[in-house]
Amino acid sequence: MDEPTADARTSRAIHHGHRFTFEELQVTRNGHATTLDAVRGPGAVVLVPVLDDGRVVLIRNHRVVVNRILWEFCAGGIESGEEPARTAARELIEETGYEAASVAHLGTFFTSPGFCDEQMHAFVATGLRHVGQRLEHGEEISVVTRTPEQVWSMIDDGELIDAKSIVAMTLYERHK
């Protein structure tokens, strides 16, 4: 069921952040009223960069919110008016230092639809050429390559626990 039900709904902006807007939703569904918190986001991308020999490019990224260094595929937010494929190409260079000859769409998914409307677009990047990282101020990212089998082992072992990266790897495997 893709279409919303005939719920009564009002929203009130609570905070406008750098990237996200936070809202309080008042929803009446089947005669029952409830209050929900919602995060509104512009969308983002995640990439599976694949080297000519089949290895994939991962990053080790310090995530301040969880205060941990995580294994991930490179990712980033879509800028106003930017097409997701352009965002993907830009983020690939910034975070990994690789430029892609081809960036192909793998799929789109909601990151956390229970409280957030952000959609993430997954891509595979091939024909990689190293041009050097262009990290944004404050980013702490190191680049590592692994075979797809090693990535699956990292997921199985709980070493790679970033959801967007797990989804991207799954979409990549399904489209290979």
NUMAR-786736 format. One record per residue (C-alpha): residue in three letters; x, z, y; residue number from 1. Coordinates in Angstrom, 1 decimal, always signed. Layout:
// NUMAR-786736
ATOM / ALA / X / Z / Y / NUM $
...
This chain:
// NUMAR-786736
ATOM / MET / +0.0 / +0.0 / +0.0 / 1 $
ATOM / ASP / +1.8 / -1.3 / +3.1 / 2 $
ATOM / GLU / -0.9 / -0.8 / +5.7 / 3 $
ATOM / PRO / -1.5 / +2.7 / +7.2 / 4 $
ATOM / THR / -4.7 / +4.4 / +6.6 / 5 $
ATOM / ALA / -7.2 / +5.0 / +9.4 / 6 $
ATOM / ASP / -5.6 / +8.3 / +10.5 / 7 $
ATOM / ALA / -6.0 / +9.7 / +14.0 / 8 $
ATOM / ARG / -2.6 / +10.1 / +15.4 / 9 $
ATOM / THR / -1.0 / +11.1 / +18.7 / 10 $
ATOM / SER / +2.7 / +11.6 / +19.6 / 11 $
ATOM / ARG / +4.7 / +13.4 / +22.2 / 12 $
ATOM / ALA / +8.4 / +12.8 / +22.9 / 13 $
ATOM / ILE / +10.3 / +16.0 / +22.6 / 14 $
ATOM / HIS / +13.8 / +14.7 / +23.3 / 15 $
ATOM / HIS / +15.5 / +11.4 / +24.0 / 16 $
ATOM / GLY / +19.0 / +11.5 / +22.6 / 17 $
ATOM / HIS / +22.0 / +9.1 / +22.7 / 18 $
ATOM / ARG / +20.6 / +7.1 / +19.8 / 19 $
ATOM / PHE / +17.4 / +8.7 / +18.6 / 20 $
ATOM / THR / +14.1 / +9.9 / +20.1 / 21 $
ATOM / PHE / +12.5 / +13.0 / +18.6 / 22 $
ATOM / GLU / +8.7 / +13.2 / +18.6 / 23 $
ATOM / GLU / +6.0 / +15.6 / +17.6 / 24 $
ATOM / LEU / +3.2 / +13.8 / +15.8 / 25 $
ATOM / GLN / -0.3 / +15.2 / +15.6 / 26 $
ATOM / VAL / -2.0 / +13.5 / +12.6 / 27 $
ATOM / THR / -5.5 / +13.9 / +11.2 / 28 $
ATOM / ARG / -5.9 / +12.5 / +7.8 / 29 $
ATOM / ASN / -9.1 / +12.8 / +5.8 / 30 $
ATOM / GLY / -10.3 / +15.4 / +8.3 / 31 $
ATOM / HIS / -7.3 / +17.6 / +8.0 / 32 $
ATOM / ALA / -5.0 / +18.0 / +11.0 / 33 $
ATOM / THR / -1.2 / +18.5 / +10.7 / 34 $
ATOM / THR / +1.8 / +18.4 / +12.9 / 35 $
ATOM / LEU / +4.9 / +16.4 / +11.9 / 36 $
ATOM / ASP / +8.4 / +15.9 / +13.4 / 37 $
ATOM / ALA / +9.6 / +12.3 / +13.6 / 38 $
ATOM / VAL / +12.9 / +10.8 / +14.5 / 39 $
ATOM / ARG / +12.8 / +7.3 / +16.0 / 40 $
ATOM / GLY / +15.9 / +5.1 / +15.6 / 41 $
ATOM / PRO / +17.0 / +1.6 / +16.5 / 42 $
ATOM / GLY / +18.2 / +0.7 / +13.0 / 43 $
ATOM / ALA / +21.6 / +0.4 / +11.3 / 44 $
ATOM / VAL / +23.6 / -1.6 / +8.9 / 45 $
ATOM / VAL / +25.8 / -0.8 / +5.9 / 46 $
ATOM / LEU / +28.3 / -3.3 / +4.3 / 47 $
ATOM / VAL / +29.9 / -3.7 / +0.9 / 48 $
ATOM / PRO / +33.1 / -5.5 / +1.8 / 49 $
ATOM / VAL / +34.5 / -7.4 / -1.2 / 50 $
ATOM / LEU / +38.1 / -8.6 / -1.5 / 51 $
ATOM / ASP / +39.0 / -11.8 / -3.2 / 52 $
ATOM / ASP / +40.2 / -9.9 / -6.3 / 53 $
ATOM / GLY / +36.8 / -8.1 / -6.6 / 54 $
ATOM / ARG / +37.8 / -4.7 / -5.2 / 55 $
ATOM / VAL / +35.5 / -3.2 / -2.6 / 56 $
ATOM / VAL / +36.6 / -1.6 / +0.6 / 57 $
ATOM / LEU / +35.5 / +2.0 / +1.2 / 58 $
ATOM / ILE / +36.2 / +4.3 / +4.0 / 59 $
ATOM / ARG / +36.9 / +8.1 / +4.2 / 60 $
ATOM / ASN / +34.9 / +9.2 / +7.2 / 61 $
ATOM / HIS / +34.8 / +12.6 / +8.9 / 62 $
ATOM / ARG / +31.1 / +13.3 / +9.4 / 63 $
ATOM / VAL / +30.8 / +16.0 / +12.0 / 64 $
ATOM / VAL / +27.1 / +16.9 / +11.2 / 65 $
ATOM / VAL / +27.9 / +17.9 / +7.6 / 66 $
ATOM / ASN / +31.5 / +18.9 / +8.5 / 67 $
ATOM / ARG / +32.9 / +16.9 / +5.6 / 68 $
ATOM / ILE / +35.0 / +13.9 / +4.9 / 69 $
ATOM / LEU / +32.8 / +11.5 / +2.9 / 70 $
ATOM / TRP / +33.4 / +8.4 / +0.9 / 71 $
ATOM / GLU / +31.3 / +5.6 / +2.3 / 72 $
ATOM / PHE / +30.9 / +1.9 / +2.9 / 73 $
ATOM / CYS / +31.3 / +1.0 / +6.6 / 74 $
ATOM / ALA / +28.2 / +1.3 / +8.6 / 75 $
ATOM / GLY / +26.9 / +1.5 / +12.1 / 76 $
ATOM / GLY / +24.0 / +1.4 / +14.6 / 77 $
ATOM / ILE / +22.4 / -1.7 / +15.9 / 78 $
ATOM / GLU / +22.8 / -2.1 / +19.6 / 79 $
ATOM / SER / +19.9 / -3.1 / +21.8 / 80 $
ATOM / GLY / +19.2 / -6.8 / +21.3 / 81 $
ATOM / GLU / +21.8 / -7.2 / +18.6 / 82 $
ATOM / GLU / +21.0 / -9.0 / +15.3 / 83 $
ATOM / PRO / +21.8 / -6.9 / +12.2 / 84 $
ATOM / ALA / +24.3 / -9.5 / +10.8 / 85 $
ATOM / ARG / +26.2 / -9.3 / +14.1 / 86 $
ATOM / THR / +26.2 / -5.5 / +13.9 / 87 $
ATOM / ALA / +27.6 / -5.8 / +10.4 / 88 $
ATOM / ALA / +30.4 / -8.1 / +11.4 / 89 $
ATOM / ARG / +31.3 / -5.9 / +14.3 / 90 $
ATOM / GLU / +31.3 / -2.7 / +12.3 / 91 $
ATOM / LEU / +33.4 / -4.2 / +9.5 / 92 $
ATOM / ILE / +36.2 / -5.0 / +11.9 / 93 $
ATOM / GLU / +35.9 / -1.7 / +13.8 / 94 $
ATOM / GLU / +35.9 / +0.6 / +10.8 / 95 $
ATOM / THR / +37.9 / -1.3 / +8.2 / 96 $
ATOM / GLY / +40.0 / -3.7 / +10.1 / 97 $
ATOM / TYR / +38.7 / -6.7 / +8.1 / 98 $
ATOM / GLU / +37.0 / -9.7 / +9.4 / 99 $
ATOM / ALA / +34.6 / -11.6 / +7.1 / 100 $
ATOM / ALA / +34.2 / -15.3 / +6.6 / 101 $
ATOM / SER / +30.7 / -14.6 / +5.2 / 102 $
ATOM / VAL / +28.2 / -11.7 / +5.7 / 103 $
ATOM / ALA / +25.1 / -12.0 / +3.5 / 104 $
ATOM / HIS / +22.0 / -9.9 / +3.6 / 105 $
ATOM / LEU / +21.3 / -7.8 / +0.5 / 106 $
ATOM / GLY / +18.2 / -5.9 / +1.5 / 107 $
ATOM / THR / +16.5 / -3.5 / +3.9 / 108 $
ATOM / PHE / +15.4 / +0.1 / +3.3 / 109 $
ATOM / PHE / +14.2 / +3.2 / +5.2 / 110 $
ATOM / THR / +16.9 / +5.9 / +5.3 / 111 $
ATOM / SER / +14.5 / +8.9 / +5.2 / 112 $
ATOM / PRO / +10.9 / +7.9 / +5.7 / 113 $
ATOM / GLY / +9.6 / +11.4 / +5.4 / 114 $
ATOM / PHE / +10.8 / +12.1 / +9.0 / 115 $
ATOM / CYS / +12.6 / +9.0 / +10.3 / 116 $
ATOM / ASP / +11.5 / +5.4 / +11.0 / 117 $
ATOM / GLU / +15.1 / +4.0 / +10.9 / 118 $
ATOM / GLN / +15.6 / +1.0 / +8.7 / 119 $
ATOM / MET / +19.0 / +0.1 / +7.3 / 120 $
ATOM / HIS / +20.1 / -3.4 / +6.6 / 121 $
ATOM / ALA / +22.6 / -3.8 / +3.7 / 122 $
ATOM / PHE / +25.1 / -6.7 / +3.6 / 123 $
ATOM / VAL / +27.9 / -8.0 / +1.5 / 124 $
ATOM / ALA / +31.0 / -9.2 / +3.3 / 125 $
ATOM / THR / +33.3 / -11.7 / +1.6 / 126 $
ATOM / GLY / +36.3 / -13.9 / +2.6 / 127 $
ATOM / LEU / +38.0 / -10.9 / +4.1 / 128 $
ATOM / ARG / +41.0 / -11.2 / +6.4 / 129 $
ATOM / HIS / +42.8 / -8.2 / +7.8 / 130 $
ATOM / VAL / +42.8 / -8.1 / +11.6 / 131 $
ATOM / GLY / +43.3 / -4.4 / +12.2 / 132 $
ATOM / GLN / +40.9 / -1.5 / +12.8 / 133 $
ATOM / ARG / +39.2 / -1.1 / +16.2 / 134 $
ATOM / LEU / +38.0 / +2.5 / +15.9 / 135 $
ATOM / GLU / +35.8 / +4.0 / +18.6 / 136 $
ATOM / HIS / +37.0 / +7.0 / +20.4 / 137 $
ATOM / GLY / +36.8 / +10.1 / +18.2 / 138 $
ATOM / GLU / +36.4 / +8.3 / +14.9 / 139 $
ATOM / GLU / +38.6 / +9.5 / +12.0 / 140 $
ATOM / ILE / +38.4 / +6.8 / +9.3 / 141 $
ATOM / SER / +40.8 / +5.8 / +6.6 / 142 $
ATOM / VAL / +40.4 / +2.7 / +4.5 / 143 $
ATOM / VAL / +40.7 / +2.6 / +0.7 / 144 $
ATOM / THR / +40.0 / +0.0 / -1.9 / 145 $
ATOM / ARG / +38.4 / +0.6 / -5.3 / 146 $
ATOM / THR / +37.1 / -1.5 / -8.2 / 147 $
ATOM / PRO / +33.3 / -1.5 / -8.6 / 148 $
ATOM / GLU / +33.8 / +0.4 / -11.8 / 149 $
ATOM / GLN / +35.7 / +3.1 / -9.9 / 150 $
ATOM / VAL / +33.0 / +3.3 / -7.3 / 151 $
ATOM / TRP / +30.3 / +3.9 / -10.0 / 152 $
ATOM / SER / +32.5 / +6.6 / -11.5 / 153 $
ATOM / MET / +32.8 / +8.2 / -8.1 / 154 $
ATOM / ILE / +29.0 / +8.2 / -7.8 / 155 $
ATOM / ASP / +28.5 / +9.5 / -11.3 / 156 $
ATOM / ASP / +31.0 / +12.3 / -10.7 / 157 $
ATOM / GLY / +29.4 / +13.3 / -7.4 / 158 $
ATOM / GLU / +32.5 / +12.3 / -5.4 / 159 $
ATOM / LEU / +30.6 / +9.6 / -3.5 / 160 $
ATOM / ILE / +27.3 / +11.2 / -2.3 / 161 $
ATOM / ASP / +26.4 / +9.1 / +0.7 / 162 $
ATOM / ALA / +22.9 / +7.7 / +0.1 / 163 $
ATOM / LYS / +23.3 / +4.5 / +2.2 / 164 $
ATOM / SER / +26.5 / +3.6 / +0.3 / 165 $
ATOM / ILE / +24.9 / +4.3 / -3.1 / 166 $
ATOM / VAL / +21.9 / +2.1 / -2.2 / 167 $
ATOM / ALA / +24.3 / -0.7 / -0.8 / 168 $
ATOM / MET / +26.3 / -0.6 / -4.0 / 169 $
ATOM / THR / +23.1 / -0.9 / -6.1 / 170 $
ATOM / LEU / +21.9 / -3.8 / -4.1 / 171 $
ATOM / TYR / +25.3 / -5.5 / -4.3 / 172 $
ATOM / GLU / +25.3 / -5.1 / -8.1 / 173 $
ATOM / ARG / +21.8 / -6.5 / -8.4 / 174 $
ATOM / HIS / +22.7 / -9.6 / -6.3 / 175 $
ATOM / LYS / +26.1 / -10.3 / -7.9 / 176 $
